[in-house]
Amino acid sequence: MGCVLLTPEDTRFELTQVGRELYKAADAIQLLEVDAERAELKAQSEMDKTYLTAEGSIEDRKAVAREKAIESRDKAVIARAAYNRARAKAKGLELQQMRLMATLKSIQAEGA
C-alpha cells in the first residue's frame, strides 16, 4: 500500500470540511443536551408524582414510583447517550482538525 501525500490545497479542503462538520455538530450537541435534560426532568417529575400519590411504606412508594417511571427513565438514558455520542464525535472532529493543521504546517515548512 502506498502512502498518500496531501497537497496544501487538499489539506485546506479537508480542514474546511471538518470545520463545517464541527459547526453543525455544535448545534446538534446543544439540541441533544436540551432533549436529554428535558427527558431527565420528565422522568424525575413522573417519579415524584407517582411517589406522592402512592400508598404504603416509604420503600413501597419508592418502588412503585420507579416502576411507573421506567419507560421515561429509559428515554432519558437514551437521550443522554445520544448527547454523549455526539460530544465524542465532535471531539474526534476536533482531533482530526488539529492533525490536519499540523499536516498543513508541516507541508508548508517543507515547501519553504
N, CA, C and O of each residue as an XYZ file, in Angstrom:
448
protein
N       0.836     -1.183      0.000
C       0.000      0.000      0.000
C       0.878      1.242      0.000
O       1.806      1.354      0.800
N       0.585      2.162     -0.889
C       1.362      3.382     -0.991
C       0.872      4.444     -0.018
O      -0.261      4.406      0.463
N       1.742      5.373      0.251
C       1.410      6.492      1.123
C       0.791      7.608      0.280
O       1.323      7.970     -0.769
N      -0.305      8.132      0.733
C      -0.976      9.213      0.018
C      -0.431     10.540      0.538
O      -0.520     10.845      1.727
N       0.129     11.312     -0.371
C       0.657     12.616      0.005
C      -0.394     13.689     -0.257
O      -0.953     13.783     -1.350
N      -0.645     14.479      0.752
C      -1.624     15.551      0.628
C      -0.937     16.829      0.170
O       0.157     17.164      0.624
N      -1.587     17.520     -0.720
C      -1.109     18.836     -1.119
C      -1.666     19.846     -0.122
O      -2.598     19.538      0.620
N      -1.104     21.036     -0.103
C      -1.683     22.058      0.775
C      -3.149     22.328      0.446
O      -3.946     22.599      1.344
N      -3.504     22.258     -0.821
C      -4.901     22.502     -1.222
C      -5.813     21.402     -0.689
O      -6.911     21.675     -0.204
N      -5.346     20.142     -0.783
C      -6.119     19.014     -0.250
C      -6.344     19.183      1.251
O      -7.447     18.975      1.756
N      -5.296     19.556      1.941
C      -5.366     19.706      3.392
C      -6.302     20.853      3.774
O      -7.095     20.722      4.706
N      -6.210     21.977      3.056
C      -7.110     23.105      3.328
C      -8.560     22.715      3.076
O      -9.455     23.088      3.834
N      -8.784     21.954      1.993
C     -10.141     21.498      1.683
C     -10.669     20.620      2.819
O     -11.800     20.802      3.269
N      -9.855     19.668      3.283
C     -10.278     18.803      4.388
C     -10.536     19.616      5.651
O     -11.499     19.363      6.375
N      -9.677     20.589      5.909
C      -9.874     21.454      7.079
C     -11.208     22.191      6.995
O     -11.916     22.324      7.993
N     -11.540     22.661      5.814
C     -12.820     23.353      5.616
C     -13.980     22.408      5.879
O     -14.954     22.775      6.535
N     -13.872     21.186      5.363
C     -14.941     20.196      5.561
C     -15.114     19.863      7.043
O     -16.236     19.802      7.546
N     -14.010     19.652      7.726
C     -14.066     19.335      9.153
C     -14.644     20.519      9.926
O     -15.438     20.332     10.849
N     -14.251     21.722      9.555
C     -14.793     22.918     10.209
C     -16.300     23.015     10.046
O     -17.003     23.383     10.987
N     -16.802     22.689      8.860
C     -18.252     22.705      8.630
C     -18.951     21.662      9.487
O     -20.005     21.925     10.067
N     -18.355     20.473      9.563
C     -18.948     19.418     10.378
C     -18.967     19.809     11.855
O     -19.936     19.539     12.565
N     -17.900     20.439     12.305
C     -17.852     20.892     13.701
C     -18.903     21.958     13.974
O     -19.513     21.981     15.043
N     -19.110     22.831     13.013
C     -20.124     23.878     13.165
C     -21.507     23.249     13.324
O     -22.286     23.647     14.190
N     -21.801     22.260     12.476
C     -23.095     21.565     12.577
C     -23.186     20.771     13.875
O     -24.246     20.704     14.498
N     -22.078     20.176     14.275
C     -22.058     19.366     15.491
C     -22.382     20.212     16.719
O     -23.069     19.750     17.630
N     -21.896     21.431     16.743
C     -22.159     22.299     17.898
C     -23.656     22.536     18.072
O     -24.171     22.491     19.190
N     -24.348     22.787     16.972
C     -25.803     22.981     17.045
C     -26.502     21.702     17.475
O     -27.412     21.732     18.303
N     -26.078     20.584     16.914
C     -26.696     19.295     17.245
C     -26.483     18.963     18.721
O     -27.398     18.490     19.395
N     -25.282     19.212     19.215
C     -24.982     18.923     20.623
C     -25.871     19.745     21.537
O     -26.376     19.237     22.538
N     -26.066     21.004     21.200
C     -26.917     21.855     22.024
C     -28.333     21.303     22.077
O     -28.926     21.219     23.152
N     -28.875     20.929     20.935
C     -30.234     20.379     20.896
C     -30.329     19.053     21.649
O     -31.298     18.810     22.369
N     -29.332     18.210     21.484
C     -29.342     16.920     22.171
C     -29.220     17.092     23.688
O     -29.818     16.334     24.452
N     -28.454     18.075     24.113
C     -28.332     18.316     25.555
C     -29.662     18.789     26.132
O     -30.068     18.355     27.210
N     -30.333     19.673     25.415
C     -31.649     20.140     25.872
C     -32.625     18.978     25.929
O     -33.374     18.843     26.897
N     -32.625     18.137     24.901
C     -33.504     16.961     24.889
C     -33.223     16.046     26.069
O     -34.151     15.554     26.711
N     -31.952     15.818     26.356
C     -31.576     14.949     27.467
C     -32.030     15.536     28.803
O     -32.567     14.824     29.651
N     -31.812     16.822     28.980
C     -32.229     17.470     30.233
C     -33.746     17.391     30.418
O     -34.238     17.094     31.507
N     -34.472     17.662     29.338
C     -35.935     17.597     29.413
C     -36.418     16.185     29.712
O     -37.346     15.998     30.499
N     -35.796     15.200     29.092
C     -36.184     13.810     29.333
C     -35.908     13.417     30.784
O     -36.711     12.719     31.404
N     -34.785     13.861     31.320
C     -34.456     13.558     32.709
C     -35.419     14.244     33.665
O     -35.846     13.646     34.653
N     -35.760     15.480     33.380
C     -36.727     16.193     34.223
C     -38.104     15.543     34.169
O     -38.791     15.443     35.186
N     -38.504     15.103     32.983
C     -39.793     14.442     32.837
C     -39.827     13.142     33.640
O     -40.810     12.848     34.320
N     -38.756     12.375     33.557
C     -38.685     11.114     34.304
C     -38.735     11.370     35.803
O     -39.442     10.677     36.535
N     -37.981     12.367     36.258
C     -37.981     12.679     37.687
C     -39.342     13.179     38.134
O     -39.816     12.810     39.209
N     -39.969     14.003     37.332
C     -41.298     14.519     37.656
C     -42.317     13.381     37.754
O     -43.153     13.353     38.657
N     -42.231     12.454     36.818
C     -43.150     11.314     36.841
C     -42.934     10.474     38.100
O     -43.894     10.023     38.725
N     -41.681     10.270     38.463
C     -41.390      9.517     39.685
C     -41.916     10.251     40.918
O     -42.502      9.637     41.809
N     -41.705     11.552     40.962
C     -42.152     12.344     42.107
C     -43.669     12.321     42.258
O     -44.186     12.143     43.361
N     -44.371     12.500     41.158
C     -45.839     12.493     41.204
C     -46.370     11.146     41.651
O     -47.297     11.065     42.457
N     -45.776     10.091     41.121
C     -46.216      8.745     41.498
C     -45.912      8.482     42.964
O     -46.728      7.893     43.672
N     -44.762      8.907     43.418
C     -44.382      8.720     44.816
C     -45.379      9.407     45.742
O     -45.784      8.850     46.762
N     -45.770     10.627     45.372
C     -46.685     11.390     46.227
C     -48.081     10.783     46.297
O     -48.766     10.931     47.310
N     -48.509     10.108     45.249
C     -49.869      9.548     45.233
C     -49.913      8.076     45.630
O     -50.990      7.523     45.854
N     -48.739      7.437     45.719
C     -48.708      6.014     46.071
C     -49.006      5.821     47.554
O     -48.855      6.731     48.369
N     -49.429      4.612     47.867
C     -49.725      4.284     49.267
C     -48.737      3.237     49.747
O     -48.136      2.516     48.950
N     -48.579      3.165     51.045
C     -47.699      2.172     51.636
C     -46.506      2.824     52.304
O     -46.461      4.036     52.511
N     -45.543      1.983     52.634
C     -44.339      2.471     53.304
C     -43.506      3.308     52.316
O     -43.779      3.343     51.117
N     -42.513      3.958     52.849
C     -41.647      4.780     52.011
C     -40.989      3.927     50.928
O     -40.934      4.321     49.763
N     -40.492      2.762     51.324
C     -39.840      1.882     50.351
C     -40.822      1.384     49.296
O     -40.467      1.264     48.123
N     -42.074      1.089     49.713
C     -43.102      0.659     48.760
C     -43.412      1.782     47.768
O     -43.549      1.541     46.569
N     -43.517      2.988     48.271
C     -43.823      4.137     47.415
C     -42.686      4.391     46.425
O     -42.930      4.698     45.258
N     -41.430      4.262     46.901
C     -40.280      4.424     46.004
C     -40.291      3.367     44.903
O     -40.030      3.669     43.738
N     -40.590      2.140     45.277
C     -40.615      1.046     44.300
C     -41.700      1.272     43.253
O     -41.472      1.057     42.062
N     -42.876      1.705     43.694
C     -43.980      1.986     42.767
C     -43.584      3.128     41.828
O     -43.838      3.063     40.626
N     -42.969      4.159     42.373
C     -42.566      5.318     41.567
C     -41.530      4.914     40.524
O     -41.614      5.334     39.370
N     -40.553      4.099     40.925
C     -39.543      3.636     39.973
C     -40.174      2.789     38.876
O     -39.821      2.920     37.704
N     -41.090      1.934     39.251
C     -41.758      1.056     38.281
C     -42.577      1.853     37.278
O     -42.541      1.579     36.079
N     -43.312      2.834     37.770
C     -44.160      3.647     36.889
C     -43.339      4.507     35.931
O     -43.781      4.795     34.819
N     -42.163      4.911     36.354
C     -41.356      5.838     35.552
C     -40.293      5.128     34.716
O     -39.430      5.784     34.133
N     -40.344      3.823     34.651
C     -39.271      3.088     33.970
C     -39.156      3.465     32.495
O     -38.044      3.595     31.984
N     -40.263      3.641     31.814
C     -40.214      3.992     30.392
C     -39.620      5.383     30.185
O     -38.793      5.580     29.295
N     -40.036      6.338     30.995
C     -39.487      7.691     30.839
C     -38.027      7.743     31.280
O     -37.248      8.527     30.738
N     -37.650      6.924     32.250
C     -36.240      6.859     32.651
C     -35.398      6.261     31.529
O     -34.280      6.713     31.283
N     -35.933      5.240     30.843
C     -35.221      4.661     29.696
C     -35.037      5.703     28.599
O     -33.962      5.799     28.008
N     -36.064      6.473     28.328
C     -35.964      7.521     27.310
C     -34.910      8.555     27.695
O     -34.179      9.053     26.839
N     -34.837      8.871     28.972
C     -33.835      9.830     29.443
C     -32.422      9.279     29.271
O     -31.508     10.009     28.885
N     -32.248      8.005     29.554
C     -30.923      7.382     29.392
C     -30.525      7.383     27.914
O     -29.376      7.670     27.577
N     -31.462      7.065     27.049
C     -31.187      7.054     25.606
C     -30.847      8.461     25.114
O     -29.928      8.638     24.314
N     -31.586      9.455     25.592
C     -31.323     10.843     25.197
C     -29.939     11.290     25.672
O     -29.225     11.974     24.940
N     -29.564     10.912     26.879
C     -28.242     11.278     27.409
C     -27.145     10.568     26.612
O     -26.091     11.150     26.357
N     -27.386      9.320     26.220
C     -26.402      8.575     25.426
C     -26.213      9.230     24.058
O     -25.088      9.307     23.564
N     -27.295      9.703     23.441
C     -27.194     10.382     22.147
C     -26.373     11.659     22.283
O     -25.553     11.971     21.419
N     -26.591     12.385     23.353
C     -25.829     13.607     23.617
C     -24.342     13.280     23.804
O     -23.481     13.945     23.228
N     -24.050     12.268     24.600
C     -22.652     11.887     24.846
C     -21.971     11.388     23.571
O     -20.795     11.670     23.341
N     -22.710     10.648     22.746
C     -22.163     10.150     21.485
C     -21.815     11.327     20.557
O     -20.767     11.321     19.912
N     -22.692     12.325     20.493
C     -22.442     13.499     19.653
C     -21.215     14.271     20.152
O     -20.415     14.757     19.352
N     -21.076     14.379     21.456
C     -19.901     15.060     22.012
C     -18.623     14.312     21.669
O     -17.603     14.927     21.356
N     -18.676     12.981     21.728
C     -17.499     12.169     21.394
C     -17.132     12.330     19.916
O     -15.955     12.423     19.568
N     -18.141     12.361     19.060
C     -17.881     12.549     17.634
C     -17.263     13.924     17.380
O     -16.347     14.054     16.568
N     -17.760     14.939     18.066
C     -17.212     16.291     17.911
C     -15.763     16.330     18.387
O     -14.925     16.995     17.778
N     -15.470     15.626     19.462
C     -14.094     15.576     19.962
C     -13.191     14.932     18.915
O     -12.063     15.381     18.707
N     -13.679     13.883     18.256
C     -12.925     13.245     17.186
C     -12.665     14.201     16.032
O     -11.580     14.208     15.451
N     -13.670     15.006     15.708
C     -13.502     16.004     14.646
C     -12.476     17.061     15.046
O     -11.686     17.507     14.214
N     -12.486     17.458     16.307
C     -11.507     18.432     16.785
C     -10.089     17.870     16.667
O      -9.165     18.578     16.266
N      -9.927     16.594     17.020
C      -8.617     15.965     16.905
C      -8.189     15.863     15.442
O      -7.020     16.072     15.115
N      -9.135     15.544     14.570
C      -8.837     15.485     13.144
C      -8.425     16.864     12.632
O      -7.500     16.986     11.828
N      -9.113     17.893     13.100
C      -8.792     19.262     12.691
C      -7.369     19.631     13.132
O      -6.613     20.224     12.364
N      -7.014     19.281     14.358
C      -5.657     19.580     14.842
C      -4.607     18.820     14.023
O      -3.551     19.367     13.706
N      -4.899     17.559     13.680
C      -3.975     16.772     12.877
C      -3.784     17.406     11.502
O      -2.665     17.489     10.995
N      -4.884     17.850     10.907
C      -4.801     18.484      9.593
C      -4.030     19.799      9.647
O      -3.265     20.115      8.736
N      -4.233     20.563     10.718
C      -3.481     21.823     10.855
C      -1.989     21.543     10.987
O      -1.163     22.257     10.419
N      -1.650     20.500     11.739
C      -0.234     20.145     11.880
C       0.328     19.662     10.541
O       1.468     19.974     10.193
N      -0.468     18.907      9.798
C      -0.038     18.432      8.479
C       0.195     19.606      7.538
O       1.202     19.655      6.832
N      -0.734     20.542      7.533
C      -0.594     21.713      6.662
C       0.657     22.502      7.021
O       1.398     22.942      6.141
N       0.889     22.677      8.321
C       2.079     23.414      8.760
C       3.352     22.679      8.322
O       4.323     23.308      7.902
N       3.339     21.364      8.421
C       4.493     20.565      8.012
C       4.727     20.648      6.513
O       5.865     20.783      6.062
N       3.649     20.569      5.743
C       3.752     20.675      4.273
C       4.318     22.037      3.882
O       5.188     22.142      3.018
N       3.804     23.075      4.538
C       4.264     24.427      4.215
C       5.727     24.617      4.614
O       6.472     25.308      3.920
N       6.141     24.011      5.723
C       7.533     24.134      6.168
C       8.472     23.410      5.206
O       9.576     23.884      4.937
N       8.036     22.262      4.690
C       8.864     21.513      3.743
C       8.998     22.266      2.411
O      10.040     22.230      1.757
N       7.918     22.940      2.037
C       7.926     23.661      0.769
C       8.669     24.979      0.833
O       9.013     25.545     -0.204
N       8.922     25.476      2.034
C       9.562     26.783      2.180
C      11.055     26.719      1.987
O      11.734     27.742      2.080
